[in-house]
Amino acid sequence: MSFPVGIGIITYNRKDIVAATIDRVRALTREPDAAFVVADDGSTDGTLEMLRAMRVPVVTGANMGIAWNKNRALFLLAEKLACETVILLEDDARPGRLGWEAQWMQAAQRWGHVNYAAGWMREHFAGGSGTAEDPVRSHNVTAQCAAYARAALAYAGYFDPRFTGYGHEHVEHTLRMIRIGCGGRRDRIDGNEQVLYYLVTGDIVVVPSTSHRDDAQIERNLNLAHRLIAEEPHRAPWRDDAQLRQFRSEIERSFGNGPASFALHSRPGQAYAPAPPGRTARMLPR
């Protein structure tokens, strides 16, 4: 079973915000064969209980930081569900229009990877209209929403799990995408290298939220990013055998009901039937 697009929402301890974002994704995503998952980074505020009550597919584990949590959603959607495009939304970024996903799907398949053209970043824009055909070229990048072609992830890999906590994991990953020819370009101007990131507006609305910003983590991750930029272009979601076992366990636990449990919309004439432990979920006639 495969999907043309998989949508992942990344969250940690913001249950009211993520609940509203889920409602918007469900209501405004037009693609009938979309997959969907929420990646929860060990929330302690009742998020998991709420998601189960909402019948939302979840991948979760211990609190490991943004890079690890994004990898939970990316790997599950790209590797386990074979989604041709993966769209990642941070929990405070919501669709603003019916069919919002179409621009992200088109842009990801055309450019391999694109990020969100946020209005507050206009001073960094160097051209482009922000569509899939003509993305903004920007000197800066933000992480509220991003889309990836499955093929691009196969070559560039995943977020580096050495980024712990908050900050800079997204910049390093996008620069790695650009190294393989996706998501932007590098220009040489007067002997200096200039990076331009490809951004789309994509009908996204970012709402106010409480930040988990930690300045010490940001400084540590910035120093790490400077060291990693010159490393090999591909990264696995884990660094050693212990991390591999942990990550695999999280993914497999989330997959207990099989691929059908991740369908965002029930197929016409069918309803999703959860499976008992050890069995595979199925779609039943209505």
C-alpha positions in Angstrom: 0.0 0.0 0.0 1.4 3.4 -0.9 0.1 7.0 -0.9 0.6 10.0 -3.2 1.1 12.2 -0.1 1.7 11.8 3.6 1.1 14.6 6.1 2.8 14.6 9.4 2.2 17.0 12.3 5.0 17.5 14.9 4.0 18.2 18.4 5.1 18.4 22.0 3.0 19.5 25.0 0.6 21.7 23.0 -2.5 19.6 22.9 -5.1 22.4 22.3 -3.0 23.8 19.4 -2.4 20.4 17.8 -6.1 19.4 18.1 -7.1 22.5 16.1 -4.4 21.8 13.5 -5.6 18.2 13.1 -9.2 19.5 12.5 -8.0 21.8 9.8 -5.9 19.1 8.1 -8.9 16.7 8.1 -11.3 19.4 6.8 -9.2 21.1 4.2 -7.1 18.3 2.6 -8.7 17.4 -0.7 -6.4 14.5 -1.8 -8.6 11.3 -1.2 -5.6 9.0 -0.7 -3.6 11.0 1.8 -1.8 9.4 4.7 -1.6 11.1 8.1 0.3 10.8 11.4 1.1 12.9 14.4 4.6 12.6 15.8 4.5 13.3 19.5 7.8 13.8 21.4 6.8 12.4 24.7 4.2 14.9 25.7 3.1 14.9 29.4 0.0 17.2 29.1 -2.5 14.7 28.0 -1.8 15.0 24.3 -1.6 11.2 23.7 -4.9 10.5 25.4 -6.5 13.3 23.4 -5.1 11.9 20.1 -6.4 8.4 20.9 -9.8 9.9 21.6 -9.7 11.7 18.3 -8.7 8.4 16.5 -5.5 10.0 15.2 -2.6 7.7 14.3 0.4 8.5 16.4 4.1 7.7 16.5 5.7 8.5 19.8 8.4 7.7 22.4 10.6 9.4 24.9 11.4 13.1 24.6 14.3 13.2 22.1 14.1 16.7 20.6 12.8 18.1 17.3 15.2 16.3 14.9 14.3 12.8 16.3 10.6 13.6 16.3 10.6 14.9 12.8 12.4 11.7 11.7 9.6 9.6 13.3 7.1 11.2 10.9 9.4 11.4 7.9 10.6 7.8 8.1 7.1 6.3 8.8 5.5 8.2 5.9 8.4 7.8 3.4 9.7 4.4 4.2 6.9 2.4 5.8 4.0 3.9 3.8 5.9 4.8 0.6 4.4 8.3 0.3 5.7 10.0 -2.8 5.5 13.4 -1.1 5.8 14.0 2.6 4.5 17.3 4.1 5.6 18.1 7.7 3.7 20.7 9.7 4.7 22.0 13.0 1.7 22.0 15.3 1.1 25.8 15.1 1.1 25.7 11.3 -2.3 25.0 9.7 -3.9 24.8 6.3 -5.7 27.9 5.3 -7.7 26.8 2.2 -9.3 23.7 0.8 -6.9 21.8 -1.3 -3.9 23.4 0.3 -1.7 20.3 -0.1 -1.7 20.5 -3.9 0.9 23.3 -4.1 3.2 21.4 -1.7 2.9 18.2 -3.7 3.7 19.9 -7.0 6.6 21.8 -5.5 8.1 18.8 -3.8 8.0 16.7 -7.0 9.4 19.5 -9.1 12.2 20.7 -6.7 12.7 17.7 -4.4 12.2 19.8 -1.2 10.6 23.2 -0.4 10.0 25.2 2.7 7.4 27.8 3.9 7.6 31.4 2.6 6.6 33.1 5.8 5.5 36.7 5.5 7.8 37.8 8.3 10.8 36.7 6.2 10.2 39.1 3.3 13.4 41.1 3.9 15.4 37.9 3.0 13.5 37.2 -0.3 15.5 37.6 -3.5 12.8 36.9 -6.1 10.1 34.4 -7.0 6.3 34.5 -6.4 6.0 31.6 -3.9 4.2 29.1 -6.2 5.3 25.6 -7.0 6.3 26.8 -10.5 8.1 29.9 -9.2 9.2 29.5 -5.6 10.6 32.3 -3.6 14.4 32.4 -3.5 15.4 33.3 0.0 18.6 33.9 1.9 16.9 32.5 5.0 14.6 29.5 5.9 12.1 28.7 8.5 10.7 25.3 9.6 6.9 25.7 10.2 6.0 23.7 7.0 8.2 21.7 4.6 7.6 19.2 1.8 9.9 16.4 0.6 9.9 14.1 -2.4 10.5 10.5 -1.3 13.3 10.3 -3.8 15.1 13.3 -2.3 15.0 11.7 1.2 16.5 8.5 -0.3 19.6 10.4 -1.3 19.9 13.1 1.4 18.6 11.1 4.4 17.0 12.3 7.5 17.5 14.9 10.3 20.8 14.3 12.1 19.9 12.9 15.6 23.0 14.6 17.1 20.8 17.7 17.2 19.0 17.5 20.5 16.4 19.8 21.9 15.7 22.9 19.8 17.3 24.7 16.9 19.2 24.5 13.6 18.4 20.9 12.7 16.2 22.1 9.9 18.9 24.4 8.3 21.5 21.6 8.3 19.0 19.2 6.7 17.9 21.7 4.0 21.6 22.5 3.2 22.1 18.7 2.8 19.1 18.7 0.4 20.6 21.5 -1.6 23.9 19.6 -1.9 22.1 16.9 -3.8 20.3 19.4 -6.0 17.0 19.7 -4.1 15.3 22.6 -2.3 17.5 25.5 -3.4 20.8 26.4 -5.0 24.3 27.5 -4.2 25.7 30.5 -6.2 29.3 31.8 -6.4 29.2 35.6 -6.4 32.4 37.6 -6.3 34.2 34.6 -4.9 31.7 34.0 -2.1 29.2 31.2 -1.9 25.6 32.3 -1.6 22.8 29.9 -0.6 19.2 30.5 -1.9 16.4 28.4 -0.3 13.2 27.6 -2.3 10.0 28.6 -0.5 6.3 28.4 -1.3 3.4 30.2 0.4 1.3 27.0 0.2 -1.9 28.4 2.0 -0.4 28.0 5.5 -1.5 30.0 8.5 0.8 30.1 11.6 -1.0 30.8 14.9 0.5 32.2 18.1 1.8 29.5 20.5 4.1 29.0 23.5 7.6 28.4 22.4 9.9 25.6 23.7 12.9 27.7 22.8 16.0 27.1 24.9 18.9 29.4 24.2 21.6 27.0 25.5 20.3 24.3 23.1 20.2 26.7 20.2 23.8 27.7 20.8 25.0 24.1 21.1 23.1 23.1 18.0 24.5 26.1 16.0 28.0 25.0 16.8 27.1 21.5 15.8 25.6 22.6 12.5 28.8 24.4 11.6 30.7 21.2 12.1 28.3 18.9 10.3 27.8 21.0 7.1 30.9 19.5 5.5 30.1 15.9 6.4 28.7 13.2 4.1 25.3 14.1 2.5 23.3 11.2 3.8 22.1 10.6 7.4 20.1 7.7 8.9 17.7 8.7 11.7 20.0 7.0 14.2 23.7 7.1 15.0 24.4 3.7 16.6 22.8 0.3 17.3 21.1 1.5 20.5 19.4 4.4 18.7 18.5 2.1 15.8 16.7 -0.3 18.2 14.9 2.6 20.0 13.8 4.2 16.7 12.7 0.9 15.2 10.7 0.1 18.3 8.8 3.4 18.1 8.0 3.0 14.5 6.9 -0.6 14.8 4.6 0.2 17.8 2.9 2.8 15.8 2.4 0.4 12.9 0.4 -2.2 14.8 -2.8 -1.7 12.9 -1.2 -1.7 9.5 -1.1 0.9 6.6 -4.8 1.4 6.4 -4.9 3.0 9.8 -2.9 6.0 8.5 -5.5 6.9 5.8 -6.6 10.5 6.4 -9.9 9.9 4.7 -12.0 6.7 4.6 -12.2 5.4 1.0 -15.7 5.8 -0.5 -18.0 3.1 0.8 -15.5 2.0 3.5 -14.8 2.7 7.1 -11.6 2.0 9.0 -11.8 -0.9 11.5 -9.1 -0.9 14.2 -7.5 -4.3 14.7 -7.0 -6.1 18.0 -3.4 -6.6 19.2 -1.4 -8.7 16.8 -3.9 -8.4 13.9 -3.9 -6.1 10.9 -6.4 -3.3 10.5 -8.8 -3.4 7.5 -11.3 -1.3 5.6 -14.9 -2.5 6.0 -17.9 -1.9 3.7 -20.2 0.7 5.2 
